[in-house]
Amino acid sequence: MELIDNQILSQTQTLQKIRRIAFEIYENNFEEKEIVIAGIRGQGHAFAKLVAKFLKEISPIDASAVLIDVDKDVTYDTPVEFDCDERFLERKTIIVVDDVLNSGRTLAYSLAPFLSIPVKRIQVAVMVDRNYRRFPIMADYVGYELSTTLSEYVTVILDNEEKMGVYLH
């Protein structure tokens, strides 16, 4: 599959969207001293690292990127784990991020462990919102909304500078 022919957002446009999301997070959380940006394994974690980087550049907030390790193919049958001690997440504002919000299933399962941790607040950010919900998940921060057919596939590449962008297949 050739990615270049179906590019929706270039590297520059993608980084502008992520920077705008960082500004929105800052505007809505300006009183916070520390925020955890928890990214779902894959491009969600790459997204989390970029949001945390931009948030540190534009604000005094200490932003930490954390990995949410969940199997996107069998979310209901595998445990959700973090690359940090759960105590690190306590009493903090958590922004759970992923690359594409489609049905909401992955985000719904990724949010479940936070219900047993005393966090201050949970918000959701996605790079692309496709609007095909089967789970009651809404994003607080959206980089790009895209209405597609069910047969089309959206790919977000954030961990490869040469191919960084959003693609439709």
Rosetta silent file (secondary structure, phi, psi, omega in degrees, C-alpha in Angstrom):
SEQUENCE: MELIDNQILSQTQTLQKIRRIAFEIYENNFEEKEIVIAGIRGQGHAFAKLVAKFLKEISPIDASAVLIDVDKDVTYDTPVEFDCDERFLERKTIIVVDDVLNSGRTLAYSLAPFLSIPVKRIQVAVMVDRNYRRFPIMADYVGYELSTTLSEYVTVILDNEEKMGVYLH
SCORE:     score description
SCORE:     0.000 S_00000001
   1 L     0.000  127.568 -177.988    0.000    0.000    0.000 S_00000001
   2 L   -88.939  118.040 -176.128    1.465    3.349   -1.076 S_00000001
   3 L   -78.624  -36.083 -173.197    1.165    5.935    1.676 S_00000001
   4 H   -60.049  -38.305 -176.470    2.247    9.059   -0.200 S_00000001
   5 H   -66.100  -23.497 -173.842   -0.735    9.043   -2.600 S_00000001
   6 H  -115.471   27.811 -177.587   -3.262    9.142    0.235 S_00000001
   7 E   -73.152  128.963  178.793   -1.681   11.645    2.612 S_00000001
   8 E   -97.850  -43.893  177.470   -4.247   13.752    4.479 S_00000001
   9 E  -125.842  132.529  177.330   -1.901   15.682    6.795 S_00000001
  10 L   -77.768  176.549  177.038    1.761   16.375    6.130 S_00000001
  11 H   -58.930  -46.623 -179.699    4.454   16.294    8.796 S_00000001
  12 H   -61.286  -45.795  179.642    4.159   20.070    9.287 S_00000001
  13 H   -64.677  -40.305  179.356    0.362   19.945    9.548 S_00000001
  14 H   -62.532  -46.716  179.404    0.501   16.983   11.939 S_00000001
  15 H   -65.187  -35.182  175.552    2.956   18.737   14.251 S_00000001
  16 H   -62.938  -41.778  178.612    0.802   21.905   14.147 S_00000001
  17 H   -62.888  -43.536 -179.522   -2.240   19.856   15.238 S_00000001
  18 H   -66.144  -40.694  177.875   -0.288   18.270   18.095 S_00000001
  19 H   -63.403  -39.804  177.962    1.049   21.657   19.216 S_00000001
  20 H   -63.892  -40.397  176.636   -2.507   23.057   19.182 S_00000001
  21 H   -61.189  -41.914  178.210   -3.662   20.132   21.336 S_00000001
  22 H   -60.562  -41.424  177.129   -0.846   20.909   23.792 S_00000001
  23 H   -63.460  -42.019  178.884   -2.065   24.533   23.980 S_00000001
  24 H   -63.033  -42.015  178.607   -5.648   23.369   24.589 S_00000001
  25 H   -61.996  -43.615  178.869   -4.485   21.023   27.355 S_00000001
  26 H   -62.424  -45.316 -179.879   -2.561   23.884   28.947 S_00000001
  27 H   -59.845  -38.077 -178.204   -5.550   26.242   28.711 S_00000001
  28 H   -86.028   -9.639 -176.289   -7.821   23.693   30.404 S_00000001
  29 L  -136.184   30.199 -173.141   -5.268   22.646   33.030 S_00000001
  30 L   -62.530  -20.242 -179.711   -3.207   25.807   33.638 S_00000001
  31 L   -84.429   -9.128 -178.377   -3.424   25.414   37.435 S_00000001
  32 L   -77.558  143.821  174.651   -1.782   21.983   37.371 S_00000001
  33 L   -90.784  -29.776 -176.337    1.866   21.567   38.320 S_00000001
  34 E  -143.245  138.193  177.374    2.112   18.107   36.784 S_00000001
  35 E  -133.065  140.844  175.201    0.173   16.232   34.088 S_00000001
  36 E  -103.855  125.378  175.377    0.584   12.655   32.895 S_00000001
  37 E  -101.971  104.683 -174.707    0.155   12.068   29.163 S_00000001
  38 E  -100.690  111.244 -176.305   -0.660    8.350   28.928 S_00000001
  39 E  -103.619  137.071  178.771   -0.329    6.993   25.402 S_00000001
  40 E   -72.289  137.901 -175.834   -1.649    3.683   24.135 S_00000001
  41 L   -42.804  138.228 -178.395    1.059    1.379   22.794 S_00000001
  42 L   102.506 -137.559 -177.368    2.086    2.173   19.233 S_00000001
  43 H   -69.573  -21.645  175.000    1.422    5.559   17.680 S_00000001
  44 H   -63.169  -40.238  178.320   -0.592    6.590   20.744 S_00000001
  45 H   -70.573  -38.388  175.580    2.571    6.476   22.835 S_00000001
  46 H   -61.518  -39.792  176.864    4.508    8.405   20.162 S_00000001
  47 H   -61.802  -44.347  179.821    1.665   10.964   20.260 S_00000001
  48 H   -59.928  -42.850 -179.521    1.946   11.154   24.076 S_00000001
  49 H   -64.561  -39.044  178.916    5.672   11.876   23.893 S_00000001
  50 H   -69.569  -41.250  178.040    5.126   14.696   21.378 S_00000001
  51 H   -62.278  -45.124  179.384    2.283   16.246   23.414 S_00000001
  52 H   -61.144  -41.421  179.362    4.424   16.105   26.580 S_00000001
  53 H   -61.705  -48.705  179.901    7.355   17.697   24.717 S_00000001
  54 H   -65.607  -38.632  179.789    5.208   20.572   23.393 S_00000001
  55 H   -62.668  -39.180  176.977    3.500   21.044   26.756 S_00000001
  56 H   -66.330  -34.420 -179.295    6.906   21.434   28.433 S_00000001
  57 H   -70.723  -34.669 -171.906    7.933   23.988   25.769 S_00000001
  58 H  -102.846   -5.917 -174.679    4.859   26.213   26.148 S_00000001
  59 L  -145.992  167.613  175.041    4.083   25.943   29.855 S_00000001
  60 L   -84.339    1.723 -177.799    5.561   25.511   33.327 S_00000001
  61 L   -71.175  134.793  174.439    3.683   22.208   33.699 S_00000001
  62 E   -83.264  104.277 -177.337    5.813   19.120   34.258 S_00000001
  63 E  -102.013  126.502  179.377    4.406   16.751   31.608 S_00000001
  64 E  -116.038  131.812  175.803    5.363   13.072   31.736 S_00000001
  65 E   -91.035  129.592 -179.468    4.666   10.591   28.937 S_00000001
  66 E  -124.642  144.752  178.592    3.583    7.151   30.173 S_00000001
  67 E   -90.330  129.896  168.483    2.946    3.992   28.134 S_00000001
  68 E  -100.949  113.552 -177.718   -0.407    2.221   28.357 S_00000001
  69 E   -96.893  105.596  179.503    0.322   -1.326   27.243 S_00000001
  70 L  -138.317  141.764  177.577   -2.860   -2.910   25.895 S_00000001
  71 L   -83.117  109.538 -176.022   -3.368   -5.431   23.116 S_00000001
  72 L   -64.382  -22.705 -177.815   -5.628   -3.599   20.644 S_00000001
  73 L   -81.837  -33.491  178.847   -6.741   -6.871   19.038 S_00000001
  74 L  -133.125   62.032 -176.101   -7.997   -8.566   22.236 S_00000001
  75 H   -59.225  -35.310 -175.285   -8.518   -5.692   24.649 S_00000001
  76 H   -76.653  -13.756 -172.123  -11.094   -7.566   26.736 S_00000001
  77 H  -115.880    2.692 -179.311   -8.860  -10.574   27.370 S_00000001
  78 L  -128.641  147.397 -179.902   -5.494   -9.040   28.275 S_00000001
  79 L   -71.545  150.397  174.725   -4.470   -6.897   31.232 S_00000001
  80 L   -95.372  126.580 -177.824   -3.770   -3.194   30.762 S_00000001
  81 E  -126.617  159.792  178.422   -0.353   -2.290   32.142 S_00000001
  82 E  -115.785  158.746  176.262    1.712    0.880   32.530 S_00000001
  83 L   -92.062   21.299  176.756    5.445    1.444   32.160 S_00000001
  84 L  -142.905  167.388  175.303    5.441    3.154   35.575 S_00000001
  85 L   -69.438  138.089 -178.607    4.283    2.366   39.093 S_00000001
  86 H   -60.094  -26.404  178.657    0.560    3.056   39.477 S_00000001
  87 H   -63.409  -26.781  177.715    1.347    5.238   42.522 S_00000001
  88 H   -63.040  -27.032 -176.123    3.001    7.698   40.115 S_00000001
  89 H   -85.851  -15.413 -174.112   -0.452    8.308   38.571 S_00000001
  90 L   -62.910  138.044  175.643   -2.238    9.017   41.864 S_00000001
  91 L    57.417   32.985  177.859   -3.817   12.444   42.391 S_00000001
  92 L  -123.583  158.280  170.874   -2.731   13.698   38.980 S_00000001
  93 E   -80.365  128.629 -178.292   -4.535   14.871   35.887 S_00000001
  94 E  -114.317  129.127  172.678   -4.230   12.146   33.265 S_00000001
  95 E  -109.667  110.373  178.443   -4.615   12.747   29.533 S_00000001
  96 E   -87.936  126.420 -175.116   -5.144    9.384   27.803 S_00000001
  97 E  -126.304  147.490  173.869   -4.097    9.633   24.157 S_00000001
  98 E  -145.931  165.243 -176.731   -4.312    7.460   21.059 S_00000001
  99 E   -74.455  -49.410 -176.141   -3.728    8.004   17.363 S_00000001
 100 E  -129.305  130.453  172.888   -7.194    7.186   15.955 S_00000001
 101 E  -100.791  111.025 -178.872  -10.571    7.097   17.708 S_00000001
 102 L  -111.603  -85.704 -179.403  -12.764    4.752   15.702 S_00000001
 103 L   -86.198  -23.221 -177.483  -15.188    2.574   17.682 S_00000001
 104 L    94.773   -4.235 -176.842  -13.907    3.671   21.093 S_00000001
 105 H   -61.655  -50.948 -178.164  -13.186    0.096   22.202 S_00000001
 106 H   -60.705  -45.459  179.405   -9.425    0.465   22.762 S_00000001
 107 H   -64.437  -39.572  179.583   -9.844    3.725   24.675 S_00000001
 108 H   -59.638  -47.584  178.987  -12.669    2.292   26.789 S_00000001
 109 H   -68.838  -33.021  179.271  -10.532   -0.651   27.903 S_00000001
 110 H   -69.378  -27.637  179.325   -7.502    1.607   28.384 S_00000001
 111 H   -78.361  -23.813 -174.270   -9.464    3.833   30.751 S_00000001
 112 H   -52.643  -45.556 -178.008  -10.614    0.919   32.958 S_00000001
 113 H   -63.936  -24.620 -179.306   -7.490    0.682   35.190 S_00000001
 114 H   -70.161  -17.045  179.288   -7.779    4.376   36.068 S_00000001
 115 H   -69.571  -22.205  179.034  -11.073    3.630   37.826 S_00000001
 116 H  -101.743    6.184  178.259   -9.163    1.888   40.632 S_00000001
 117 L  -113.685  132.174  179.661   -6.503    4.609   40.943 S_00000001
 118 L   -74.760   79.928  178.932   -7.333    7.837   42.816 S_00000001
 119 L   -90.857  159.464 -179.171   -6.605   10.242   39.942 S_00000001
 120 L   -76.171  -45.603 -177.086   -7.564   13.905   39.948 S_00000001
 121 E  -162.075  149.198  175.714   -9.084   14.027   36.448 S_00000001
 122 E  -124.587  131.285  175.022   -9.048   12.046   33.209 S_00000001
 123 E  -128.713  163.111 -177.127   -9.249   13.588   29.757 S_00000001
 124 E  -125.557  135.601  175.046   -8.899   12.033   26.294 S_00000001
 125 E  -129.106  139.328  176.107   -6.950   13.281   23.266 S_00000001
 126 E  -135.301  150.211  177.160   -6.808   11.721   19.797 S_00000001
 127 E   -74.976  -44.690 -179.309   -5.011   12.692   16.638 S_00000001
 128 E  -130.665  130.512  175.708   -7.879   11.595   14.343 S_00000001
 129 E  -109.938  117.187 -177.862  -11.552   11.123   15.273 S_00000001
 130 L   -92.684  -11.325  176.451  -13.427    8.970   12.730 S_00000001
 131 L    64.315   41.565  175.783  -16.848    9.200   14.460 S_00000001
 132 L  -119.493   56.544 -173.243  -17.771    5.498   14.376 S_00000001
 133 L   -68.225  134.494  166.208  -18.584    4.976   18.061 S_00000001
 134 L  -120.440  -12.334  177.520  -19.690    1.662   19.464 S_00000001
 135 L  -122.019  149.128 -176.282  -18.492    2.612   22.960 S_00000001
 136 L   -77.920   67.775 -179.680  -19.430    5.814   24.834 S_00000001
 137 L  -117.769  128.878  175.274  -16.072    7.532   24.431 S_00000001
 138 L  -122.824  143.925  177.858  -15.669   11.181   23.497 S_00000001
 139 L   -93.201  135.552  175.395  -12.366   12.975   23.018 S_00000001
 140 L   -77.816  -29.750 -178.057  -11.725   16.229   24.851 S_00000001
 141 E  -131.928  126.580 -177.705   -8.984   17.131   22.367 S_00000001
 142 E  -129.926  128.598  177.153   -9.063   16.219   18.665 S_00000001
 143 E   -75.663  -43.029 -174.422   -6.386   16.954   16.102 S_00000001
 144 E  -155.372  129.307  174.855   -8.477   16.193   13.026 S_00000001
 145 E   -98.383  135.728 -173.830  -12.035   14.944   12.449 S_00000001
 146 L  -141.821  118.525  175.111  -12.466   12.725    9.433 S_00000001
 147 L   -92.633  122.418 -177.399  -15.620   11.118    8.091 S_00000001
 148 L  -131.109  172.222  171.653  -14.758    8.007    6.141 S_00000001
 149 L   -82.670  161.793  179.926  -16.444    4.874    4.910 S_00000001
 150 L   -64.704  -25.005 -178.481  -16.152    1.756    7.050 S_00000001
 151 L   -81.676  -14.214  178.971  -13.918    0.141    4.417 S_00000001
 152 L   -83.143  153.473 -176.734  -11.351    2.964    4.574 S_00000001
 153 L  -127.820  134.986  179.269   -8.461    2.805    7.011 S_00000001
 154 E  -106.301  131.161  177.019   -6.658    5.711    8.679 S_00000001
 155 E  -119.803  132.249  174.665   -2.976    5.448    9.576 S_00000001
 156 E  -113.615  126.364  177.786   -1.146    7.953   11.753 S_00000001
 157 E  -116.671  116.492 -178.626    2.654    7.847   11.656 S_00000001
 158 L  -122.857  -11.258 -176.329    4.403    9.829   14.392 S_00000001
 159 L  -104.955   16.071  178.717    7.547    7.808   15.096 S_00000001
 160 L  -139.136  105.407 -174.195    9.145    8.127   11.645 S_00000001
 161 L   -59.644  -34.197 -178.326   10.166   11.668   10.627 S_00000001
 162 L   -69.060  -33.661 -176.563   10.375   10.854    6.919 S_00000001
 163 L  -110.748    7.625 -176.088    6.815    9.483    6.751 S_00000001
 164 L   -54.136  132.334  178.596    5.226   11.469    9.600 S_00000001
 165 E   156.339 -171.503  177.854    1.621   12.358    8.839 S_00000001
 166 E  -118.646  133.598 -174.896   -1.921   11.070    8.532 S_00000001
 167 E  -128.624  148.086  177.051   -2.870    8.733    5.683 S_00000001
 168 E  -117.061  131.131 -179.121   -6.105    7.308    4.294 S_00000001
 169 L  -120.608    0.000    0.000   -6.195    3.862    2.649 S_00000001
